[in-house]
Amino acid sequence: MFQKPKGTRDFLPEEMKKRKTIEKKLRKVFDSYNFSEINTPTFESFELLSKKTGDEIRTQLFVFRDHGDREMGLRPELTSSVARFYINEFKNTPKPVKLYYFTNCFRYENPQAGRYREFWQMGSELIGSKKPIADAEVVNMAIEGLKEINMDFEIHIGHLGVLKGVFEKYNLSDDEGNEIRRLIDKEDMDGLKSALSRIESEKNIEISKKVFEVLDLKGGKEVIPILKEKLADFESSVAALENLDSILEFVPHDYVINFGIARGLDYYTGMVFEVYGKKEGARQVCGGGRYDNLIELFEGEPSPAVGFAYGFDRIMLNIDDFEVENESIFVVPVKSSELLLKECLKIAKTLRDSGKSVEVDLMGRKLNKALNYANTKNIKKVLIVGENDIRDGKVSLKNMETGEQSLIELKDMLNI
């Protein structure tokens, strides 16, 4: 017997109903902000996919050569593809360019809770504005999407410029700064202390205290003036705090300021945020921030940009008690006859034309077995079509939850 590939999933009808319902609700929020949906190829050149990270990402991707001996890879996320798409199609479009996507992505990694080799992302990119209100719009949209689906979550917001200003003051190299950021991102405190100690020894500086002052301070907007006072001599850090303060003026939601958010990708340049659910093993459901150098990295004109992506599968894990009502209607004849079957099809067409989901019994079952089938499919409403009732312009409506059955006029069917 054939089995599905490792790290992939089959979705049963009930799960797909849940996923499509959540997807629809999230799309509604993206559309409400006038973001336009796009899609990109499932595979791109490996050169594009490795542009941000270098060749070391090869072991994490599905890489192959096409018949023209060109090296390709299945997309591990959408930011690279959207950057290419923007440069190809939107660079001369009036700014800002506001795009969103919902699609599958692929990573070759060990499957575990909340991690798959094929997974789905839904995200946005706002390109062309460096104003604080643009950052706020993206943050607000991410928050409002999760509120729309009634998910319990907590959002942490930081700014990479705060620590970057500390690194600059102590003359750390880009490699040293990136090493510290990666250790912070991995929450490897022992590794972080070791790296800072080594750097202090090599440069004859004392930076650890300042780094941990920044990392340890968490809370609401009140932490910004506190940290500005602690970093008064760090001009770049103060400027980053003022930028974050300006952004948060436009965010009317609860949040936690946390400068320990490093976002593992080196191309982030300013405000960053992560959203956490309650499900162990699938806590981080969303991440994003500002990346003003991204378009330039992909050989486009310098363009400020900010965006985020939901981990759609992790969202689903965090709302696993979510149920979708089956609103379908089952139409069944009292007995199997050509006349009644034709009437069933007429009724079904009328209901479908009005936008309802309708199933007609296709198996020639006896009525009691047809009703049992409706129960197994969790169908709540059954229309029973009989010869005498049809002649009178009526049909029986059975409520499968209560067991109640009543005659209704055919002309009233659309109201059930």
N, C-alpha and C positions, 0 to 999 in steps of 0.2 A: 504494500500500500504506500502510495506517495505521501510525503509529509511536507508541510510548509517549511521554507528555509529558516534557519536559525535566526532568531532576533526579529522575526516578522509575526504578524497576527492576522487571523481571519476574524472579521466582525460579523456577528450574527445580526439578524434583522432588528431585534430590540435594541442592541447596542448602536446600530447605525441610526435608528430613530433618535436616540439620545444625542449622538454626535451631531446629527444634522440640525437638531433643535438648538443645541448650544452654538453651533456654527452660525445659524441664522440670527441668533440674538447678538453675537459679537459683530457680525456684518452690519447689523442695524446701527450699532454705535459708530463703526468706521464710516458708514455712509452718512450718518448725521453730522459728521465733521467735514463732509465733502471730500473725503479721500477717494481716489479712483482705483479700482481693482485692476491689477495686471497679472500676467503669468510669464514665466520664462522657461527655457528648455530644462528638461530633467537632468541633462548632462551638459557640461561645459568643458572647455579646454582645461587640462590640468594646470597649465601656466596661469590661467585666471584664478583657479581655485586655490593655488598655492602662493599667490601674489602677496597676501597679507602675512603669511606665516612661514613661508619657505618650504623647502623640500621635506622637512621633517613631518609634515602633515600627511605624507603619502601613506603611511601605515594605518592611518585612521580613515582613509577613503576607499571607495570602490573605484579602482583605476583600471583602465583598459585601453587598448589601441584599436582604432577603427580600421577599415579595410584600406585606408589611405596612409596607414602607419602613423596617424596623429594620436597623441596621447590625450585621453579624455578621462573625466571623472564624474560620478554621480554627485549632484550638489549636496554638500553637508549642511548648508544654510542658504539664505537668499540674498544676503547683503552684497556679496561679490557680484552676483547676477544682476541685481537691481542697479548697482553702480555702473556696470557695463551697459545695461539697458538705457539708463539715464544718459550716458555719454553718447550712445548711438542715436537715441530718439528724442530726448527732451532738453538737450543743453541750451537750445534757443527758445524754449518755452517760457512764457512769463512766470516769474517766481512769486511765491514758492510753488514747487512741484510736490504734490501730496499723493503718495501712492500706497496701496496696501495689497497684500497677497495672502492666499491660504493654499498650502500645497504640501506635498510630501518631500522629505529630505532623507539622506542616507549617511550613516557613519559605520565604519567597520570597527566595532568595539564589542567588548564582552557584554551580552545582554544581562540586565538585572532589573530590579524594581524601578520603574520609571525611566529606564533606558532601553532603547530598541535600536536595531540596525536600520529599520525604516520607521520614520516618525513624522508627525505633522507639525508644521509651524504656521502661525498666523501673525503677521507683523505689518509694520508701517515704516515708511521713510518720508521725512519732510525735508526737502532739499531747497536751499536758496535763502534761508533766513537765519541770521545769527542772534536775533533778538530774544531776550529772556521769555517773552510770551510764546515763542515757538516751542521752546523746551517745555514750558508749562502745558501747552496744548497736547503734546505727546504724552506727558505724564497723566494729565486728566483723562485722556482717551483710554489709556491702559487701565486706570482705576475704574472708570465708568463702565467699561466692558465687563469687568469682574463683578461689579455691583449689579449689572443687568442680569447676570446668571446666578445671583444670590450666593456667591462663593465667599467663605470666610478667608480673609487674607490680611497681610500686613505689608506695607510698602516701606522700604528703606531707601533714602535718597542721600547721595553724597556728591562730592566734586573732586575729580582727580587733581585739579590745580592746587588744592591745599597741600597735599603731600609733595607734589612736584615743586612747589615753591620752597619747601624745606630742603629737598634734594639739591635744588639750584643754589641755595644759600650756602650749603656745605660742599658745593662743587662736585657732586656725584656725577659720574658719566651716565649716558643713556642706558648702557648695559647694566650698571649697578642699580639705577632706578627701576629698570624693568625687572631685575631679579627680585628686588624687594616687593614690587607690586605683585609678582606671581606668587611669592610666598604668602603674602596677605590674602590673595585670592583663594589659595588652597587652605587657608586658615592653619598654616604650619607655623605655629608660634615658636617652637624650638628652632626650626630652620631659620626663621626670621631673626631671632636673637643671635644665632650663630653668625648669620650673614652680616648683621649690623656690627657685631663685635669685630669681625674680620676687617670690615671697611674702616671702623674706627682706628684699629691698629695700623692699617696700611696708610691712612691719611692723617693720623694723629688729630682726630676730631672727636667730639662727643655729640652724636646725633640720636642715639637710642632714646634718650629721655623725651626729645621733641616728637619723635615718631610715635611713641606710645601715648604722649599727651593727646595727639590728634586721634589715634585709634580708640582710646578709652572713652572719649567724650561722645555720648549718644543722648538723643532726646528730641524735644520739639525745637521750634525756631529759636527758643531762648539760648540754645547752645552757641549760636553764631556770634553774638557779642562777647560771650565768654572766651571763645577761641580766638576772636580778633584781638582781644587783649593779650592772650598768651603768645600770639604770633605777631605782635605789633611791629617787630623788626624784620618780618618776612613779607616784603612788599607784594610779591606774586601771590602768596598764600592769602593775604588780606583781600586782594583783588578778586580771587576765586570765591572767597566767602561772600563778598559783596554781590558777585554775580549770582551765587546760589540764593542769597537773600532776595534779589530781584525776581528770580524765577518763582520762588515760593510765595511771593505776593499774589501770584495768579493761580495758586493751587488751593482751592477751598476744601480740601479733604484732610483726613488724618494721615500722618506719616511719621517716620522715625528718621532723624538725621543721623547718618552713619558714615563716617569717613573711612571705614574699613572695607567699603565696596571698591574692589579694584577692577572688576570685569576682566577676565583672563586675556582678552584680545588687546593688543598694544595700540590699536588705532583710536581708542577713545581719547578725547581731548578735554572734556569739561564735565558737565553734570552727568552723573550716572545713577541708575536706580535698579533695584531688584525687588520682586514681589514674591512673598512666601505664602504658601498654603499651609494647611495643618497636617497633611498626610506624610507620615514618615517615609523616607525613600523617594519622595516626589515633592519636596517642599518648594523648591524654586520653580515657579510657574511662568515667570516673565522676567526679562531683563532688557535694558537698553541704556541710551544716553546719547551724548553729543560726540560726533566724530567729524571734525571739520577738515581733516586731511584725507578722508577716504576717497573722494572723487579724484583728487590729484594723484593719489597712490595708483589709481587705475588709468593714469595718463589722460585725465580730463582736466578742464580748467578748475582752479581752486574754487570750491563751492562749500559753504557751511551746510551741515546736515545733522539731523537728530532723528532717532527712531527707536523702535523696540520690537521684540517678538515674543509672542506667547508660545510656550511649549504646550500645544493643544492636548497631547496625551496626558501630560501631568495635570492639566486642568480637569480632564475627565476623571482621573484618579482621585482628585480632591472633591469631586461631587458625585461619588459613586452611589449615593442614595437617591439620586435624581430619577424621577419617573416621568415617562411621557404617556399621556392618555391616548388610548387607541380610539380615534374618532371615526373609524371606518364603519360603514353600514353593510350588513350582509343581507342579500336578497335571495330568498329561497321559495320555490313553489311548494304548495301543499302536497302535490304529487307530480311525478315526472311526466309531463306531456308537452308536445310541441307548442300547443296554444299557450300554456302557462309560461313556458320558457321564453317565448317571444315577448310576453307581457313583462317578464322579469328583465329582459334586456332593454325594453322601452323605459321601464322605471329607472334602471341603472343609468341609462344615457341621460335622462332628464336630471338626475341627481349629479352625475359627473359634470354635466354642462354648467351646473351651478357652483362647481368647485369642490364638491364633496368626493371623498374616497369611498368607492363602492366595490364590493366583491359579490359576484353571482355564483351560486352553487354550480360547479361544473362536473360533479361526480354522480349526479342522479341519486343522491342519498334520500332515505326516508327522513321525514321531518325531524324525528327525535335525534337521529344521528347528525343531521345538519346543525341542530341546535347545540349538540355536544361539541361539534367542530368549532362553532362560534365561540364557545366557552374556552376551548384550548387556545384560540387565537386572541383571547381577551377582547373580543368584539362586544360592545355594549348594546348595540341596537340591531335588531333583526326585523326586516320586513317580510311578512309571510303572505304570499300571493295565492289566493284561492279563486276558483271560477265564479262562484256566486258573488263574492266581494267585488271582483273586477267589474262584473256586469253592473253593480251598483255604484261604480266609481270610487271604490274604497279598497283599503289594504290593511292588514293587521300589523301593528307595531308592538314588538315584544322588547321590554327592557330586561336585559340579561342579568342586571345587577339585582333588581327587585323582584323579577319574575312576573311583573305586571304586563298584561297584554290588552290592547284596546284597538278598536277600529278607527281609522282616520280617513279623511277624504284625500283622494289622490292629489288634489290641488293644494293640499296643506303639507305635502311631503317635504317641501323645501325648508320648512320651519323646524324639522325634527333635529 
